[in-house]
Amino acid sequence: MYGYGSYYGSYYNNYESYYDPDKFVKLFGASLGWGKRLRWPDDYFTLSAEVAFTRYMLKNWSYFLVSNGNCNNLNVGLTLSRVSTDNQLFPRRGSEFMASVTLTPPWSAWDGKDYANLATDRASANYTDEQQDKYRWIEYHKWKFRSKTYTALTNGQKCFVLMTRVEFGILGAYNKNKKSPFETYYVGGDGMSGYSTGYATETIALRGYDNGSLTPYYQDGYAYDRFTLELRYPFLLGNTTIYGLTFAEAGNAWNDTKDFNPFDMKRSAGVGVRIFLPMVGLMGIDWAYGFDKVFGTKGGSQFHFILGQEF
């Protein structure tokens, strides 16, 4: 197989506080992309590239490092992926692989600003102006890797399938005094919000723990990892697909990329079920137990619901 394509798009989002209309974040974005199905090393590979621009307009929005002003994000992204699964609803064999990098220009390398002493004193009368000056053009380099494998353990259509998953992400900074306030990772829980351009964070599920518990307020995730071992068995196959699963999972998130340690993980295990209905899509429920403490609180027993996506 051989193919290529291109795309462009734009979006505008507006989020306001229902309790205070003077608190909001508004976003405007546009992107131009290109993609191509590769013929080497095999037909399952796809290469895509994207140039994107996002403008964040904030007023008294205290959920980021910057609360007021306008911030601009100009970046270039490159993604290499490979999908060789035999079935979309219940894969028995094959794998999924994705590696990507997203880069902004290193604005701090040539703008001549002293970021070590810019917007450091919250009590200063010039703090808001300094924040605007510091984050007018945000900068970062973002690296992601994700892989899944599917192995049928028995013969036939109705068979036990072992799914393994490995993924990690790093949001790096060119200047240690100018970390990006956006594009961070929100780790823990069901991952239902997926990728949110509106809040400029990427949601990563980790069953057995509360939503976002590994990256609470002012502990934004700049690095994460996740490992999953999942055993599945189908009860019904066809247009309506139902299968059960049991899993063991582990992962973590870090506020500083220097602290990234793939062996320091928060562990969990549990069981669940998935139902795919043509008129509704994918639904599911998992029960998981988190074995470790996160900021002093143990994960414990958790129920997670999904609609329209897989963990």
N, C-alpha and C positions, 0 to 999 in steps of 0.2 A: 504494500500500500504506500501511497505517496500523496502528500497534500500540503497546502499552506493556507494561511488566512491572516486577516488583519481585523482590528476592531477599534472603535473609539467610543467614549462615553463620558457623561458628566452627571453630577448629582448635587443636590442641595438638601441639607438636613438642618433642622432647627429643634433644639432641645431646651425647654424652659422648666423652671421650678414651679410646680403648681402652688407652692406655698409663698413664693416671692417672684413676681414677674420680672423683677429687676436682675434676676440671676438667669443666665442662659449661655449656651454655646451654639453657634451657628457654623455650618461648614458648607463650603462650595468646592467642588472638585471637577477635574477633567482628566482624561487619560487617552492615550493612543497606544495600541498594542499590535503585535504581530506574532503569529504562530506557524509552526511548520512540523509536519509529520516526517520524521527522519527515516532513511532507508538503511542506515548503518548506526550501530552494530546490528540492529534488527528493526522490523517494522513497528515495534511496540513503543519506540521512543518518540517523544514530542519535545520540541524546543520552542519557547515563547519568550518574548521581550516586551517591556512596557515602559513608557514614559508617562509619569503622572504628576499632577499638581493638586495640592489641597490647601485651602485657606481656612484657618480656624479663627473665628471671631468670638471672643469671650468677654463676659461681663460678670464679675463677682462669682465666677464658677470655680469653686475651690477644690475640685476633684483632680486637678493636674498640678504640676509644679508651677505653672503660670496660671493666674486667675483672671487677668484683664488684658485687653489689647488684641492685636491681630498677629497670628503666626502663619508662616508660609512653609510648605513642605514640597520641594521639588526633588523628585527621585527617579532613578532608573532601576528597573528590576529585570532579572534574568532567571528563568526557571527551566530545569531539565526534568522531565518526568517519564515514567514507563509504567504501563498498565497491561498486564497479561492474564487477567482473571478470566475464568471460563463462564461466569455468570454474575450479573450485577446484583441480584437479590440474595443469592446464597452461593457465594464462591466456594468451590471445593479445591481448586488448584490454581496456581499462578501467584502473582505478586503485584504489589503497587509500590512505586518508588517516586520520591520527589525531592529534589534539592534546589534551593533558590537562594539568591542574594539580592538585596535591595540597597542601593547606595544613594546618598545625597552628596552634593559637593561639600568639601570641608571648608565651610565659610570662615571658620575661626582661624584658618591657616593664613589668611591674607587680609582680614578686616582690621587688624591692628588693635583690637579691644583687649583689655585686661580682664578676662573672665574670672580670674581668681578673686577679684575684688569687686565684682559686679553682681548686684542683687543678692547680697549675703546678709544684710541686716534688715529683718522684717520691721523693726521699729523705726527705720529711717523714713523721712518724709518723701524721699525720692525712690522708695522701694518699687512702687508700681511702674514708674518710668524706666527704672533700671531693668525690671523684668521684661518690659516690652522691647527694650534695646537688646537684651540678651537673647531673647527667643524670637526675634522678628523673622529670622531664617533658621529653622531647626536643622540639625545635622545628625547623622547616624549611619551605621552600616549594620544591616540586619541579615543574619544567616539562619537558614532553616533546613532541616533534614527530616524526612518522614518515610517510613517503610512499613509494609505489611506483607506477610506471607501466609498462604493458605495451603494446608496439607491434608488430604483425605486419608484417614487412618484405616478405613475399611472400603470395600468395593460397593458399587451400586449407587443409585441416586440418593437414597436415604442412608447417609453414612455420617460417622463422627468426623468433624473437621477441626483441626487445630489451627487457630489464628495467632500469629505473633506480631507484635508491633514494637517498633523502636522509633522514637522521635526526640528531637531537641531543637531549641532555638536560642539564639544569642542576639541581643541588641547592643551593639558596641558603640563607643563614642570616640571621635577623633581627638577630642579635648576633654580631659577628666572633669573640668569645671563647667562643661556645657553638655550634660546628658540630655537626651531627648525627652521631653515631657509626654510625647505621644508614641504610639506603636509599641507600647509595652505589653506584657503578658498578664492575663488575669487567670489564675490557676486555682483549680479546685472545684468539685461539685459535678453537675450534670453537663456543663458545656453547652447548654441550650441556646445561648445567644450567638454561638458561632463566631464569625469574624464581624466585628462591629466597626464600620467606618465612622458611624455616628459618634462613638465614644473613643475612637482612635486607639482601641486596645484589641488584642487578640485573645479570645476566650479558649482556655485549654481545660478539658475535663480531667478530673481525677476522682474517681468514685470512692466513696467511703469518707469524704470530707465535705464540709459546707462549701457552697459557692464562693469562690474567691478567697477562701480562708488562708491559702498559702501566700497570697499577695494582698494583704489588707491595706486600708487607707494609709497613704504615705509610705508604703513598703512595696512600691511598684516592682513588677518582675522584669528584670533585664536579662534573665537567662532561665531556662527550664529544661527538664527532661522528663520522659515518660516511657515506661516499659510495660507491655501487657502480654499475658499468656491466657488465651481464651479457648475453651472447648465448646463446640456447638453441635447440636443435633436437630435436624428438621422434623417437625411433626406433620407439616403440610407443605407441598411444593406446587407451584403453578402461578396463575395470576394472583391468587391469594397465598402468601407464604408465611408460615409460622415456624419459628425455631426457638429452642431453649439454649441457654448457655450458662457456663460457670467460668469464673475468671479469677486470676490473681494479677494485681496491678501495683505499680510503684512509680513514684516520681517526686519531683520537688521543684522549687523555684527559688531564685536568688535575686536580691536587690542590687548586687554588684557582680559583674561578670568575673571578677577576680576570685570570687568565692565559689564559682561553679565546680561541683564535685559530683560526678555521675554515680558515685557509690554512697552518697548521703541521700537516702530516699525515704519517703513516707509510703508505707505499705498498706495494701487493702486486699480483700478477697470478697467474693459474693456470687450471687446467681441472678439470672434474669430471663426475660423472654422478649422476642421481637415479633411484631405482626405487621405485614405489609398488605394493605388493601388498595386496589387500583384507584378508588374514588377518594381516598384519604391520604395515602402515602405510608411512610414508615412510622410506627408507634412502638413504644416499648417501656418497660419498667425494670429496674434493677434494685436489688437489695445488696448493700455492701457494708462491710465492717472495716473501719480504719483503725489499724493497730497502733499507730504512733501519735505522739503529741505534736501539735502545731501551735507555736507561741503559747505553750502551757496548757492547751486544750486538746484532749484526745479526740480523734475522729469519731470512733464509736459506730453505732448502728445508723445507717442512712438509707433512705429510699430516694431513687432518682428516676425521673420521668423524662421521656424524650418524645418529640413529635417532629417528623420531617427530616431527621438526620440521625446518623449513627454517632456513638461516642468516639 
